Amino acid sequence: MLLLAGAVAFSACNNDDDEGTSTMTVNSITTTDGTNLYGATAAGDVALDQNILIGFSAPVNSATLGNVGLWTGGSEVNTTVTSSGSTVTITPTDDLFGGSLYTVRVEGVQSTGGATASTVEANFTTTGIGLGTAPASTNQTLYLQFNGSITDVTGNATVVSQNISYATDRFGNADGAAYFNGAPTGPGSGEIVELAGDHFLHPSTTISFWFEVNHNDYPMGQNRFVYGTGVERGYFLEFGNNLDWIKPATSHVVSPDPAGHQFATAWGDVNGSGAVGGNILVNYEGQVSNVITSNTWHHFVMSFDASTSMKSIYINGNLITQFDLNNNEEPGAEYNMTAMAYNTNAGGSPVAGLVKNLVLGFAASPGNTATGWADYSNATNTYKGAMDDFRIWNVGLTSAQVVTLYDAEK
């Protein structure tokens, strides 16, 4: 029978020379910064960079630590488990995820005199908003926390390549955010992350992430791609001209389309000169560069709801652009974001050289040859700045959900 934190059973032992006692108990479970994990209720807001210390009532036989460890979501976390005297230390070798529930399990530990401690479990939740605590959490199809590594918490995506570094995140955690240094040595050297998977694009799609940039890295005449998949056959985000404009372009199935385009792109510039198209319901009248200030963390969301054909752009929880793609200037109706099966030209011929991987830091995979202006080998306009908590959903988040997400993650 498993015991919750704070409830400890005693196991009798026939060995009477175990440091003067025939029993062994778990006296404490704490983190290295002193957070108590062994209280009557599960601990919360536990820091991500902590080891776990388990204090016993007697010296521990190190050969009996095989069933001591850390679990989350039914899976065991990779750790090293060591003992010194009456203390056992669990050191995670995997990155812990923010806002996630973890369980410390202690089973089969014996003292040097042969007494066996009863099985104990202690639960705790790490700091931050995690996979299961975000709005529409069950609809998330990608979640990257960037805590010193690239790992999709949902398990849907795998890393193809990465050549980035890490920076302090908005909470002050060292190596808690990704950092992209543009193209430091010229064309084709852009710092990017490339991911493979089948859950980057859906009929309804929401993309959310945090970013920190410096206006000096985006001078007049300079644009940089932030992310993209399939270029104009999927979606991409672009910043340009001293952050005077941002372009969250998205591709949509056009049905019916008498011109046979197969797809249409909603460019959706904010303060830009490109065609916005559609019935603009909200359009930011100020300068977006005044909203996106240098060296400050900001939150970006692009949400498209196929059931209403509404595309909405948010900065820091505020709706800055919204338009109805059902009234787009292109012929036909843009009801859905293409699921990448719609990668055909007019007449149905396939698009040669189209790579469907998601890339952070540029508009397309380095292997993509379908679009000349998104040729990585010639590009110097890769993203420069920090990025954190990149998420994708297969639904369009509502304004209320975006505000909830922003308030929780900030």
Summary of the structure (lengths in Angstrom):
residues: 410
radius of gyration: 25.7
end to end distance: 40.3
largest distance: 89.2
contacts: 1413
relative contact order: 0.15
helix: 9%
strand: 39%
